[in-house]
Amino acid sequence: MVKYTQTLDLTFSALSDPTRREILEQLSDGTTRVTDLAAPHRMSLPAVSKHLKVLETAGLITRTRVGREHRIQVDPTPILKARDWISMHAQVWQHQFDKLDSYLEQAQKDLAGAKKNGESNEQQG
């Protein structure tokens, strides 16, 4: 359970930065060179490399070296695990919201009935 939590923490932390999310979007087309990933961003190559290191540590990308070039590729496994975690918790919360909704509907009916009974008692008195 601890390892699973650590994996989720790394995934969500890596995804919290817009630049890293953009890099992952760039990689959706397939394997890309680091220099190609850096091109659309207004930052130095070392700064992009730091973002790549965070993504790599989270397991969101893999790096392959071909000669002097580093090729980067997405590994969807951590995102799929995060999706499963979110889905599981969404189901739990949806059930809680459904119960709350039923309770509030009943409370409104009870309140409306009490008001109606109060008005009837006033008219009789």
Backbone as XML, in Angstrom:
<?xml version="1.0"?>
<chain id="A" units="angstrom">
  <residue number="1" name="MET">
    <atom name="N" x="0.817" y="-1.198" z="0.000"/>
    <atom name="CA" x="0.000" y="0.000" z="0.000"/>
    <atom name="C" x="0.864" y="1.266" z="0.000"/>
  </residue>
  <residue number="2" name="VAL">
    <atom name="N" x="1.976" y="1.250" z="0.765"/>
    <atom name="CA" x="2.853" y="2.421" z="0.826"/>
    <atom name="C" x="3.458" y="2.696" z="-0.540"/>
  </residue>
  <residue number="3" name="LYS">
    <atom name="N" x="3.935" y="1.649" z="-1.224"/>
    <atom name="CA" x="4.526" y="1.825" z="-2.553"/>
    <atom name="C" x="3.494" y="2.379" z="-3.526"/>
  </residue>
  <residue number="4" name="TYR">
    <atom name="N" x="2.245" y="1.870" z="-3.431"/>
    <atom name="CA" x="1.166" y="2.351" z="-4.294"/>
    <atom name="C" x="0.926" y="3.839" z="-4.043"/>
  </residue>
  <residue number="5" name="THR">
    <atom name="N" x="0.910" y="4.245" z="-2.774"/>
    <atom name="CA" x="0.706" y="5.645" z="-2.415"/>
    <atom name="C" x="1.862" y="6.501" z="-2.911"/>
  </residue>
  <residue number="6" name="GLN">
    <atom name="N" x="3.092" y="6.008" z="-2.769"/>
    <atom name="CA" x="4.253" y="6.760" z="-3.239"/>
    <atom name="C" x="4.193" y="6.948" z="-4.753"/>
  </residue>
  <residue number="7" name="THR">
    <atom name="N" x="3.774" y="5.900" z="-5.459"/>
    <atom name="CA" x="3.639" y="5.990" z="-6.918"/>
    <atom name="C" x="2.608" y="7.044" z="-7.291"/>
  </residue>
  <residue number="8" name="LEU">
    <atom name="N" x="1.470" y="7.038" z="-6.604"/>
    <atom name="CA" x="0.439" y="8.046" z="-6.875"/>
    <atom name="C" x="0.941" y="9.451" z="-6.559"/>
  </residue>
  <residue number="9" name="ASP">
    <atom name="N" x="1.641" y="9.592" z="-5.449"/>
    <atom name="CA" x="2.173" y="10.904" z="-5.076"/>
    <atom name="C" x="3.121" y="11.431" z="-6.154"/>
  </residue>
  <residue number="10" name="LEU">
    <atom name="N" x="4.009" y="10.561" z="-6.625"/>
    <atom name="CA" x="4.949" y="10.976" z="-7.680"/>
    <atom name="C" x="4.203" y="11.335" z="-8.966"/>
  </residue>
  <residue number="11" name="THR">
    <atom name="N" x="3.192" y="10.547" z="-9.299"/>
    <atom name="CA" x="2.418" y="10.801" z="-10.523"/>
    <atom name="C" x="1.706" y="12.145" z="-10.440"/>
  </residue>
  <residue number="12" name="PHE">
    <atom name="N" x="0.959" y="12.358" z="-9.358"/>
    <atom name="CA" x="0.214" y="13.611" z="-9.233"/>
    <atom name="C" x="1.148" y="14.812" z="-9.120"/>
  </residue>
  <residue number="13" name="SER">
    <atom name="N" x="2.263" y="14.634" z="-8.446"/>
    <atom name="CA" x="3.234" y="15.719" z="-8.334"/>
    <atom name="C" x="3.797" y="16.077" z="-9.709"/>
  </residue>
  <residue number="14" name="ALA">
    <atom name="N" x="4.146" y="15.069" z="-10.479"/>
    <atom name="CA" x="4.686" y="15.315" z="-11.824"/>
    <atom name="C" x="3.642" y="15.976" z="-12.722"/>
  </residue>
  <residue number="15" name="LEU">
    <atom name="N" x="2.394" y="15.554" z="-12.592"/>
    <atom name="CA" x="1.327" y="16.102" z="-13.441"/>
    <atom name="C" x="0.860" y="17.482" z="-12.988"/>
  </residue>
  <residue number="16" name="SER">
    <atom name="N" x="1.308" y="17.925" z="-11.817"/>
    <atom name="CA" x="0.844" y="19.212" z="-11.295"/>
    <atom name="C" x="1.436" y="20.409" z="-12.048"/>
  </residue>
  <residue number="17" name="ASP">
    <atom name="N" x="2.482" y="20.171" z="-12.796"/>
    <atom name="CA" x="3.150" y="21.262" z="-13.514"/>
    <atom name="C" x="2.667" y="21.317" z="-14.968"/>
  </residue>
  <residue number="18" name="PRO">
    <atom name="N" x="2.225" y="22.491" z="-15.440"/>
    <atom name="CA" x="1.712" y="22.595" z="-16.812"/>
    <atom name="C" x="2.752" y="22.267" z="-17.894"/>
  </residue>
  <residue number="19" name="THR">
    <atom name="N" x="4.017" y="22.610" z="-17.642"/>
    <atom name="CA" x="5.058" y="22.300" z="-18.630"/>
    <atom name="C" x="5.196" y="20.789" z="-18.795"/>
  </residue>
  <residue number="20" name="ARG">
    <atom name="N" x="5.172" y="20.073" z="-17.684"/>
    <atom name="CA" x="5.297" y="18.610" z="-17.765"/>
    <atom name="C" x="4.078" y="17.990" z="-18.452"/>
  </residue>
  <residue number="21" name="ARG">
    <atom name="N" x="2.901" y="18.552" z="-18.201"/>
    <atom name="CA" x="1.711" y="18.045" z="-18.910"/>
    <atom name="C" x="1.830" y="18.305" z="-20.409"/>
  </residue>
  <residue number="22" name="GLU">
    <atom name="N" x="2.362" y="19.464" z="-20.790"/>
    <atom name="CA" x="2.562" y="19.771" z="-22.211"/>
    <atom name="C" x="3.562" y="18.801" z="-22.833"/>
  </residue>
  <residue number="23" name="ILE">
    <atom name="N" x="4.614" y="18.494" z="-22.093"/>
    <atom name="CA" x="5.617" y="17.544" z="-22.596"/>
    <atom name="C" x="4.960" y="16.186" z="-22.840"/>
  </residue>
  <residue number="24" name="LEU">
    <atom name="N" x="4.135" y="15.747" z="-21.911"/>
    <atom name="CA" x="3.438" y="14.467" z="-22.102"/>
    <atom name="C" x="2.517" y="14.519" z="-23.320"/>
  </residue>
  <residue number="25" name="GLU">
    <atom name="N" x="1.869" y="15.650" z="-23.536"/>
    <atom name="CA" x="1.036" y="15.795" z="-24.734"/>
    <atom name="C" x="1.874" y="15.717" z="-26.000"/>
  </residue>
  <residue number="26" name="GLN">
    <atom name="N" x="3.037" y="16.347" z="-25.981"/>
    <atom name="CA" x="3.941" y="16.267" z="-27.128"/>
    <atom name="C" x="4.323" y="14.815" z="-27.413"/>
  </residue>
  <residue number="27" name="LEU">
    <atom name="N" x="4.508" y="14.049" z="-26.357"/>
    <atom name="CA" x="4.933" y="12.658" z="-26.508"/>
    <atom name="C" x="3.799" y="11.728" z="-26.941"/>
  </residue>
  <residue number="28" name="SER">
    <atom name="N" x="2.590" y="12.236" z="-26.979"/>
    <atom name="CA" x="1.464" y="11.382" z="-27.394"/>
    <atom name="C" x="1.596" y="10.937" z="-28.850"/>
  </residue>
  <residue number="29" name="ASP">
    <atom name="N" x="2.421" y="11.637" z="-29.625"/>
    <atom name="CA" x="2.656" y="11.249" z="-31.023"/>
    <atom name="C" x="3.696" y="10.146" z="-31.159"/>
  </residue>
  <residue number="30" name="GLY">
    <atom name="N" x="4.380" y="9.829" z="-30.056"/>
    <atom name="CA" x="5.385" y="8.773" z="-30.099"/>
    <atom name="C" x="6.721" y="9.238" z="-29.560"/>
  </residue>
  <residue number="31" name="THR">
    <atom name="N" x="7.718" y="8.408" z="-29.736"/>
    <atom name="CA" x="9.070" y="8.676" z="-29.241"/>
    <atom name="C" x="9.635" y="9.939" z="-29.887"/>
  </residue>
  <residue number="32" name="THR">
    <atom name="N" x="10.276" y="10.768" z="-29.045"/>
    <atom name="CA" x="10.792" y="12.054" z="-29.505"/>
    <atom name="C" x="12.154" y="12.330" z="-28.867"/>
  </residue>
  <residue number="33" name="ARG">
    <atom name="N" x="12.957" y="13.108" z="-29.569"/>
    <atom name="CA" x="14.251" y="13.524" z="-29.026"/>
    <atom name="C" x="14.046" y="14.648" z="-28.009"/>
  </residue>
  <residue number="34" name="VAL">
    <atom name="N" x="14.961" y="14.735" z="-27.060"/>
    <atom name="CA" x="14.884" y="15.773" z="-26.031"/>
    <atom name="C" x="14.885" y="17.157" z="-26.665"/>
  </residue>
  <residue number="35" name="THR">
    <atom name="N" x="15.733" y="17.367" z="-27.662"/>
    <atom name="CA" x="15.806" y="18.686" z="-28.300"/>
    <atom name="C" x="14.478" y="19.059" z="-28.962"/>
  </residue>
  <residue number="36" name="ASP">
    <atom name="N" x="13.775" y="18.075" z="-29.514"/>
    <atom name="CA" x="12.464" y="18.343" z="-30.119"/>
    <atom name="C" x="11.428" y="18.701" z="-29.054"/>
  </residue>
  <residue number="37" name="LEU">
    <atom name="N" x="11.538" y="18.074" z="-27.888"/>
    <atom name="CA" x="10.624" y="18.394" z="-26.794"/>
    <atom name="C" x="10.874" y="19.804" z="-26.265"/>
  </residue>
  <residue number="38" name="ALA">
    <atom name="N" x="12.126" y="20.215" z="-26.261"/>
    <atom name="CA" x="12.484" y="21.531" z="-25.723"/>
    <atom name="C" x="12.081" y="22.668" z="-26.647"/>
  </residue>
  <residue number="39" name="ALA">
    <atom name="N" x="12.022" y="22.415" z="-27.941"/>
    <atom name="CA" x="11.814" y="23.480" z="-28.932"/>
    <atom name="C" x="10.620" y="24.399" z="-28.647"/>
  </residue>
  <residue number="40" name="PRO">
    <atom name="N" x="9.416" y="23.893" z="-28.358"/>
    <atom name="CA" x="8.276" y="24.802" z="-28.182"/>
    <atom name="C" x="8.250" y="25.545" z="-26.839"/>
  </residue>
  <residue number="41" name="HIS">
    <atom name="N" x="9.146" y="25.214" z="-25.936"/>
    <atom name="CA" x="9.123" y="25.828" z="-24.604"/>
    <atom name="C" x="10.162" y="26.942" z="-24.528"/>
  </residue>
  <residue number="42" name="ARG">
    <atom name="N" x="9.814" y="27.995" z="-23.845"/>
    <atom name="CA" x="10.725" y="29.132" z="-23.690"/>
    <atom name="C" x="11.601" y="28.905" z="-22.461"/>
  </residue>
  <residue number="43" name="MET">
    <atom name="N" x="12.442" y="27.890" z="-22.557"/>
    <atom name="CA" x="13.358" y="27.592" z="-21.459"/>
    <atom name="C" x="14.574" y="26.883" z="-22.012"/>
  </residue>
  <residue number="44" name="SER">
    <atom name="N" x="15.595" y="26.851" z="-21.207"/>
    <atom name="CA" x="16.844" y="26.230" z="-21.623"/>
    <atom name="C" x="16.695" y="24.711" z="-21.676"/>
  </residue>
  <residue number="45" name="LEU">
    <atom name="N" x="17.610" y="24.086" z="-22.384"/>
    <atom name="CA" x="17.631" y="22.626" z="-22.465"/>
    <atom name="C" x="17.828" y="21.997" z="-21.082"/>
  </residue>
  <residue number="46" name="PRO">
    <atom name="N" x="18.695" y="22.556" z="-20.222"/>
    <atom name="CA" x="18.817" y="21.999" z="-18.873"/>
    <atom name="C" x="17.507" y="22.090" z="-18.066"/>
  </residue>
  <residue number="47" name="ALA">
    <atom name="N" x="16.746" y="23.162" z="-18.259"/>
    <atom name="CA" x="15.469" y="23.299" z="-17.549"/>
    <atom name="C" x="14.483" y="22.229" z="-18.020"/>
  </residue>
  <residue number="48" name="VAL">
    <atom name="N" x="14.439" y="21.985" z="-19.321"/>
    <atom name="CA" x="13.573" y="20.931" z="-19.854"/>
    <atom name="C" x="14.033" y="19.571" z="-19.331"/>
  </residue>
  <residue number="49" name="SER">
    <atom name="N" x="15.345" y="19.386" z="-19.247"/>
    <atom name="CA" x="15.886" y="18.123" z="-18.723"/>
    <atom name="C" x="15.458" y="17.890" z="-17.279"/>
  </residue>
  <residue number="50" name="LYS">
    <atom name="N" x="15.355" y="18.957" z="-16.492"/>
    <atom name="CA" x="14.883" y="18.812" z="-15.105"/>
    <atom name="C" x="13.427" y="18.338" z="-15.085"/>
  </residue>
  <residue number="51" name="HIS">
    <atom name="N" x="12.621" y="18.892" z="-15.975"/>
    <atom name="CA" x="11.224" y="18.440" z="-16.073"/>
    <atom name="C" x="11.166" y="16.970" z="-16.494"/>
  </residue>
  <residue number="52" name="LEU">
    <atom name="N" x="12.017" y="16.598" z="-17.429"/>
    <atom name="CA" x="12.052" y="15.204" z="-17.890"/>
    <atom name="C" x="12.469" y="14.272" z="-16.762"/>
  </residue>
  <residue number="53" name="LYS">
    <atom name="N" x="13.391" y="14.726" z="-15.921"/>
    <atom name="CA" x="13.846" y="13.910" z="-14.793"/>
    <atom name="C" x="12.689" y="13.644" z="-13.823"/>
  </residue>
  <residue number="54" name="VAL">
    <atom name="N" x="11.870" y="14.664" z="-13.573"/>
    <atom name="CA" x="10.705" y="14.493" z="-12.693"/>
    <atom name="C" x="9.733" y="13.484" z="-13.304"/>
  </residue>
  <residue number="55" name="LEU">
    <atom name="N" x="9.482" y="13.619" z="-14.601"/>
    <atom name="CA" x="8.583" y="12.679" z="-15.288"/>
    <atom name="C" x="9.154" y="11.265" z="-15.276"/>
  </residue>
  <residue number="56" name="GLU">
    <atom name="N" x="10.458" y="11.169" z="-15.435"/>
    <atom name="CA" x="11.116" y="9.856" z="-15.441"/>
    <atom name="C" x="11.066" y="9.218" z="-14.052"/>
  </residue>
  <residue number="57" name="THR">
    <atom name="N" x="11.310" y="10.001" z="-13.017"/>
    <atom name="CA" x="11.252" y="9.506" z="-11.643"/>
    <atom name="C" x="9.843" y="8.997" z="-11.312"/>
  </residue>
  <residue number="58" name="ALA">
    <atom name="N" x="8.837" y="9.663" z="-11.845"/>
    <atom name="CA" x="7.444" y="9.256" z="-11.627"/>
    <atom name="C" x="7.069" y="8.049" z="-12.485"/>
  </residue>
  <residue number="59" name="GLY">
    <atom name="N" x="7.949" y="7.665" z="-13.392"/>
    <atom name="CA" x="7.666" y="6.520" z="-14.255"/>
    <atom name="C" x="6.775" y="6.851" z="-15.442"/>
  </residue>
  <residue number="60" name="LEU">
    <atom name="N" x="6.556" y="8.145" z="-15.680"/>
    <atom name="CA" x="5.664" y="8.570" z="-16.764"/>
    <atom name="C" x="6.336" y="8.548" z="-18.129"/>
  </residue>
  <residue number="61" name="ILE">
    <atom name="N" x="7.672" y="8.551" z="-18.135"/>
    <atom name="CA" x="8.411" y="8.473" z="-19.402"/>
    <atom name="C" x="9.570" y="7.491" z="-19.238"/>
  </residue>
  <residue number="62" name="THR">
    <atom name="N" x="10.021" y="7.002" z="-20.371"/>
    <atom name="CA" x="11.242" y="6.202" z="-20.398"/>
    <atom name="C" x="12.207" y="6.874" z="-21.359"/>
  </residue>
  <residue number="63" name="ARG">
    <atom name="N" x="13.478" y="6.703" z="-21.072"/>
    <atom name="CA" x="14.520" y="7.346" z="-21.863"/>
    <atom name="C" x="15.386" y="6.254" z="-22.472"/>
  </residue>
  <residue number="64" name="THR">
    <atom name="N" x="15.631" y="6.366" z="-23.766"/>
    <atom name="CA" x="16.511" y="5.444" z="-24.464"/>
    <atom name="C" x="17.621" y="6.266" z="-25.097"/>
  </residue>
  <residue number="65" name="ARG">
    <atom name="N" x="18.813" y="5.781" z="-24.973"/>
    <atom name="CA" x="19.940" y="6.501" z="-25.555"/>
    <atom name="C" x="20.352" y="5.836" z="-26.854"/>
  </residue>
  <residue number="66" name="VAL">
    <atom name="N" x="20.394" y="6.633" z="-27.913"/>
    <atom name="CA" x="20.843" y="6.164" z="-29.220"/>
    <atom name="C" x="22.010" y="7.058" z="-29.609"/>
  </residue>
  <residue number="67" name="GLY">
    <atom name="N" x="23.224" y="6.547" z="-29.405"/>
    <atom name="CA" x="24.413" y="7.375" z="-29.628"/>
    <atom name="C" x="24.422" y="8.506" z="-28.619"/>
  </residue>
  <residue number="68" name="ARG">
    <atom name="N" x="24.454" y="9.731" z="-29.109"/>
    <atom name="CA" x="24.437" y="10.904" z="-28.219"/>
    <atom name="C" x="23.026" y="11.413" z="-27.973"/>
  </residue>
  <residue number="69" name="GLU">
    <atom name="N" x="22.077" y="10.871" z="-28.702"/>
    <atom name="CA" x="20.694" y="11.337" z="-28.577"/>
    <atom name="C" x="19.945" y="10.557" z="-27.491"/>
  </residue>
  <residue number="70" name="HIS">
    <atom name="N" x="19.118" y="11.305" z="-26.787"/>
    <atom name="CA" x="18.221" y="10.693" z="-25.819"/>
    <atom name="C" x="16.823" y="10.725" z="-26.416"/>
  </residue>
  <residue number="71" name="ARG">
    <atom name="N" x="16.214" y="9.580" z="-26.535"/>
    <atom name="CA" x="14.843" y="9.483" z="-27.050"/>
    <atom name="C" x="13.908" y="9.233" z="-25.874"/>
  </residue>
  <residue number="72" name="ILE">
    <atom name="N" x="12.811" y="9.960" z="-25.863"/>
    <atom name="CA" x="11.858" y="9.912" z="-24.756"/>
    <atom name="C" x="10.539" y="9.334" z="-25.258"/>
  </residue>
  <residue number="73" name="GLN">
    <atom name="N" x="9.949" y="8.506" z="-24.416"/>
    <atom name="CA" x="8.688" y="7.845" z="-24.759"/>
    <atom name="C" x="7.796" y="7.816" z="-23.519"/>
  </residue>
  <residue number="74" name="VAL">
    <atom name="N" x="6.487" y="7.925" z="-23.710"/>
    <atom name="CA" x="5.531" y="7.881" z="-22.603"/>
    <atom name="C" x="5.363" y="6.452" z="-22.116"/>
  </residue>
  <residue number="75" name="ASP">
    <atom name="N" x="5.243" y="6.308" z="-20.812"/>
    <atom name="CA" x="4.838" y="5.039" z="-20.199"/>
    <atom name="C" x="3.511" y="5.325" z="-19.508"/>
  </residue>
  <residue number="76" name="PRO">
    <atom name="N" x="2.402" y="4.836" z="-20.041"/>
    <atom name="CA" x="1.087" y="5.187" z="-19.496"/>
    <atom name="C" x="0.725" y="4.495" z="-18.179"/>
  </residue>
  <residue number="77" name="THR">
    <atom name="N" x="1.527" y="3.562" z="-17.719"/>
    <atom name="CA" x="1.181" y="2.775" z="-16.533"/>
    <atom name="C" x="0.822" y="3.633" z="-15.309"/>
  </residue>
  <residue number="78" name="PRO">
    <atom name="N" x="1.662" y="4.624" z="-14.924"/>
    <atom name="CA" x="1.299" y="5.432" z="-13.749"/>
    <atom name="C" x="-0.002" y="6.224" z="-13.937"/>
  </residue>
  <residue number="79" name="ILE">
    <atom name="N" x="-0.247" y="6.693" z="-15.147"/>
    <atom name="CA" x="-1.480" y="7.442" z="-15.401"/>
    <atom name="C" x="-2.686" y="6.513" z="-15.301"/>
  </residue>
  <residue number="80" name="LEU">
    <atom name="N" x="-2.549" y="5.290" z="-15.782"/>
    <atom name="CA" x="-3.635" y="4.317" z="-15.672"/>
    <atom name="C" x="-3.922" y="3.974" z="-14.210"/>
  </residue>
  <residue number="81" name="LYS">
    <atom name="N" x="-2.870" y="3.853" z="-13.407"/>
    <atom name="CA" x="-3.057" y="3.585" z="-11.972"/>
    <atom name="C" x="-3.746" y="4.768" z="-11.297"/>
  </residue>
  <residue number="82" name="ALA">
    <atom name="N" x="-3.360" y="5.982" z="-11.662"/>
    <atom name="CA" x="-3.998" y="7.173" z="-11.097"/>
    <atom name="C" x="-5.463" y="7.239" z="-11.523"/>
  </residue>
  <residue number="83" name="ARG">
    <atom name="N" x="-5.733" y="6.907" z="-12.767"/>
    <atom name="CA" x="-7.119" y="6.892" z="-13.254"/>
    <atom name="C" x="-7.950" y="5.889" z="-12.465"/>
  </residue>
  <residue number="84" name="ASP">
    <atom name="N" x="-7.393" y="4.708" z="-12.220"/>
    <atom name="CA" x="-8.112" y="3.687" z="-11.454"/>
    <atom name="C" x="-8.384" y="4.163" z="-10.031"/>
  </residue>
  <residue number="85" name="TRP">
    <atom name="N" x="-7.405" y="4.825" z="-9.429"/>
    <atom name="CA" x="-7.567" y="5.337" z="-8.073"/>
    <atom name="C" x="-8.664" y="6.402" z="-8.033"/>
  </residue>
  <residue number="86" name="ILE">
    <atom name="N" x="-8.627" y="7.312" z="-8.997"/>
    <atom name="CA" x="-9.643" y="8.368" z="-9.073"/>
    <atom name="C" x="-11.019" y="7.753" z="-9.295"/>
  </residue>
  <residue number="87" name="SER">
    <atom name="N" x="-11.103" y="6.785" z="-10.178"/>
    <atom name="CA" x="-12.378" y="6.134" z="-10.475"/>
    <atom name="C" x="-12.949" y="5.453" z="-9.234"/>
  </residue>
  <residue number="88" name="MET">
    <atom name="N" x="-12.095" y="4.747" z="-8.506"/>
    <atom name="CA" x="-12.544" y="4.066" z="-7.298"/>
    <atom name="C" x="-13.090" y="5.075" z="-6.286"/>
  </residue>
  <residue number="89" name="HIS">
    <atom name="N" x="-12.363" y="6.161" z="-6.078"/>
    <atom name="CA" x="-12.803" y="7.161" z="-5.115"/>
    <atom name="C" x="-14.018" y="7.933" z="-5.618"/>
  </residue>
  <residue number="90" name="ALA">
    <atom name="N" x="-14.123" y="8.113" z="-6.891"/>
    <atom name="CA" x="-15.293" y="8.789" z="-7.456"/>
    <atom name="C" x="-16.554" y="7.974" z="-7.194"/>
  </residue>
  <residue number="91" name="GLN">
    <atom name="N" x="-16.458" y="6.662" z="-7.309"/>
    <atom name="CA" x="-17.617" y="5.800" z="-7.039"/>
    <atom name="C" x="-18.043" y="5.915" z="-5.577"/>
  </residue>
  <residue number="92" name="VAL">
    <atom name="N" x="-17.074" y="5.918" z="-4.672"/>
    <atom name="CA" x="-17.379" y="6.043" z="-3.244"/>
    <atom name="C" x="-18.055" y="7.384" z="-2.971"/>
  </residue>
  <residue number="93" name="TRP">
    <atom name="N" x="-17.474" y="8.454" z="-3.504"/>
    <atom name="CA" x="-18.049" y="9.779" z="-3.272"/>
    <atom name="C" x="-19.405" y="9.923" z="-3.940"/>
  </residue>
  <residue number="94" name="GLN">
    <atom name="N" x="-19.587" y="9.326" z="-5.098"/>
    <atom name="CA" x="-20.889" y="9.405" z="-5.758"/>
    <atom name="C" x="-21.955" y="8.742" z="-4.899"/>
  </residue>
  <residue number="95" name="HIS">
    <atom name="N" x="-21.617" y="7.611" z="-4.291"/>
    <atom name="CA" x="-22.554" y="6.925" z="-3.400"/>
    <atom name="C" x="-22.895" y="7.830" z="-2.210"/>
  </residue>
  <residue number="96" name="GLN">
    <atom name="N" x="-21.893" y="8.500" z="-1.656"/>
    <atom name="CA" x="-22.136" y="9.405" z="-0.526"/>
    <atom name="C" x="-23.017" y="10.587" z="-0.948"/>
  </residue>
  <residue number="97" name="PHE">
    <atom name="N" x="-22.768" y="11.131" z="-2.121"/>
    <atom name="CA" x="-23.584" y="12.248" z="-2.613"/>
    <atom name="C" x="-25.023" y="11.797" z="-2.865"/>
  </residue>
  <residue number="98" name="ASP">
    <atom name="N" x="-25.192" y="10.583" z="-3.379"/>
    <atom name="CA" x="-26.540" y="10.054" z="-3.599"/>
    <atom name="C" x="-27.290" y="9.931" z="-2.280"/>
  </residue>
  <residue number="99" name="LYS">
    <atom name="N" x="-26.612" y="9.443" z="-1.243"/>
    <atom name="CA" x="-27.236" y="9.328" z="0.082"/>
    <atom name="C" x="-27.592" y="10.717" z="0.637"/>
  </residue>
  <residue number="100" name="LEU">
    <atom name="N" x="-26.696" y="11.673" z="0.456"/>
    <atom name="CA" x="-26.960" y="13.031" z="0.915"/>
    <atom name="C" x="-28.146" y="13.629" z="0.164"/>
  </residue>
  <residue number="101" name="ASP">
    <atom name="N" x="-28.209" y="13.399" z="-1.128"/>
    <atom name="CA" x="-29.306" y="13.898" z="-1.949"/>
    <atom name="C" x="-30.647" y="13.340" z="-1.456"/>
  </residue>
  <residue number="102" name="SER">
    <atom name="N" x="-30.689" y="12.048" z="-1.180"/>
    <atom name="CA" x="-31.915" y="11.422" z="-0.669"/>
    <atom name="C" x="-32.310" y="12.023" z="0.673"/>
  </residue>
  <residue number="103" name="TYR">
    <atom name="N" x="-31.329" y="12.213" z="1.536"/>
    <atom name="CA" x="-31.593" y="12.797" z="2.851"/>
    <atom name="C" x="-32.171" y="14.203" z="2.711"/>
  </residue>
  <residue number="104" name="LEU">
    <atom name="N" x="-31.563" y="15.020" z="1.852"/>
    <atom name="CA" x="-32.031" y="16.395" z="1.671"/>
    <atom name="C" x="-33.426" y="16.448" z="1.055"/>
  </residue>
  <residue number="105" name="GLU">
    <atom name="N" x="-33.694" y="15.554" z="0.116"/>
    <atom name="CA" x="-35.045" y="15.494" z="-0.468"/>
    <atom name="C" x="-36.081" y="15.167" z="0.606"/>
  </residue>
  <residue number="106" name="GLN">
    <atom name="N" x="-35.763" y="14.190" z="1.454"/>
    <atom name="CA" x="-36.675" y="13.813" z="2.526"/>
    <atom name="C" x="-36.843" y="14.956" z="3.524"/>
  </residue>
  <residue number="107" name="ALA">
    <atom name="N" x="-35.755" y="15.640" z="3.835"/>
    <atom name="CA" x="-35.829" y="16.766" z="4.773"/>
    <atom name="C" x="-36.696" y="17.890" z="4.209"/>
  </residue>
  <residue number="108" name="GLN">
    <atom name="N" x="-36.593" y="18.147" z="2.907"/>
    <atom name="CA" x="-37.439" y="19.169" z="2.280"/>
    <atom name="C" x="-38.912" y="18.776" z="2.358"/>
  </residue>
  <residue number="109" name="LYS">
    <atom name="N" x="-39.204" y="17.498" z="2.092"/>
    <atom name="CA" x="-40.591" y="17.016" z="2.175"/>
    <atom name="C" x="-41.110" y="17.152" z="3.603"/>
  </residue>
  <residue number="110" name="ASP">
    <atom name="N" x="-40.277" y="16.782" z="4.576"/>
    <atom name="CA" x="-40.680" y="16.880" z="5.975"/>
    <atom name="C" x="-40.935" y="18.330" z="6.369"/>
  </residue>
  <residue number="111" name="LEU">
    <atom name="N" x="-40.070" y="19.238" z="5.910"/>
    <atom name="CA" x="-40.218" y="20.655" z="6.214"/>
    <atom name="C" x="-41.484" y="21.214" z="5.570"/>
  </residue>
  <residue number="112" name="ALA">
    <atom name="N" x="-41.734" y="20.834" z="4.319"/>
    <atom name="CA" x="-42.938" y="21.294" z="3.625"/>
    <atom name="C" x="-44.180" y="20.773" z="4.348"/>
  </residue>
  <residue number="113" name="GLY">
    <atom name="N" x="-44.153" y="19.525" z="4.778"/>
    <atom name="CA" x="-45.284" y="18.952" z="5.512"/>
    <atom name="C" x="-45.502" y="19.649" z="6.837"/>
  </residue>
  <residue number="114" name="ALA">
    <atom name="N" x="-44.437" y="19.984" z="7.536"/>
    <atom name="CA" x="-44.540" y="20.674" z="8.825"/>
    <atom name="C" x="-45.114" y="22.071" z="8.641"/>
  </residue>
  <residue number="115" name="LYS">
    <atom name="N" x="-44.690" y="22.760" z="7.584"/>
    <atom name="CA" x="-45.228" y="24.097" z="7.318"/>
    <atom name="C" x="-46.711" y="24.019" z="6.999"/>
  </residue>
  <residue number="116" name="LYS">
    <atom name="N" x="-47.070" y="23.018" z="6.196"/>
    <atom name="CA" x="-48.470" y="22.858" z="5.810"/>
    <atom name="C" x="-49.325" y="22.565" z="7.046"/>
  </residue>
  <residue number="117" name="ASN">
    <atom name="N" x="-48.848" y="21.697" z="7.919"/>
    <atom name="CA" x="-49.569" y="21.382" z="9.152"/>
    <atom name="C" x="-49.653" y="22.606" z="10.058"/>
  </residue>
  <residue number="118" name="GLY">
    <atom name="N" x="-48.626" y="23.412" z="10.102"/>
    <atom name="CA" x="-48.626" y="24.644" z="10.902"/>
    <atom name="C" x="-49.660" y="25.620" z="10.401"/>
  </residue>
  <residue number="119" name="GLU">
    <atom name="N" x="-49.796" y="25.748" z="9.076"/>
    <atom name="CA" x="-50.789" y="26.646" z="8.489"/>
    <atom name="C" x="-52.193" y="26.147" z="8.770"/>
  </residue>
  <residue number="120" name="SER">
    <atom name="N" x="-52.404" y="24.845" z="8.708"/>
    <atom name="CA" x="-53.720" y="24.274" z="8.981"/>
    <atom name="C" x="-54.111" y="24.523" z="10.434"/>
  </residue>
  <residue number="121" name="ASN">
    <atom name="N" x="-53.172" y="24.383" z="11.361"/>
    <atom name="CA" x="-53.453" y="24.599" z="12.770"/>
    <atom name="C" x="-53.791" y="26.063" z="13.035"/>
  </residue>
  <residue number="122" name="GLU">
    <atom name="N" x="-53.111" y="27.011" z="12.344"/>
    <atom name="CA" x="-53.383" y="28.430" z="12.509"/>
    <atom name="C" x="-54.775" y="28.772" z="12.012"/>
  </residue>
  <residue number="123" name="GLN">
    <atom name="N" x="-55.181" y="28.177" z="10.891"/>
    <atom name="CA" x="-56.504" y="28.457" z="10.323"/>
    <atom name="C" x="-57.607" y="27.903" z="11.214"/>
  </residue>
  <residue number="124" name="GLN">
    <atom name="N" x="-57.367" y="26.809" z="11.897"/>
    <atom name="CA" x="-58.375" y="26.202" z="12.763"/>
    <atom name="C" x="-58.496" y="26.987" z="14.076"/>
  </residue>
  <residue number="125" name="GLY">
    <atom name="N" x="-57.445" y="27.611" z="14.523"/>
    <atom name="CA" x="-57.419" y="28.285" z="15.827"/>
    <atom name="C" x="-57.894" y="29.649" z="15.768"/>
  </residue>
</chain>
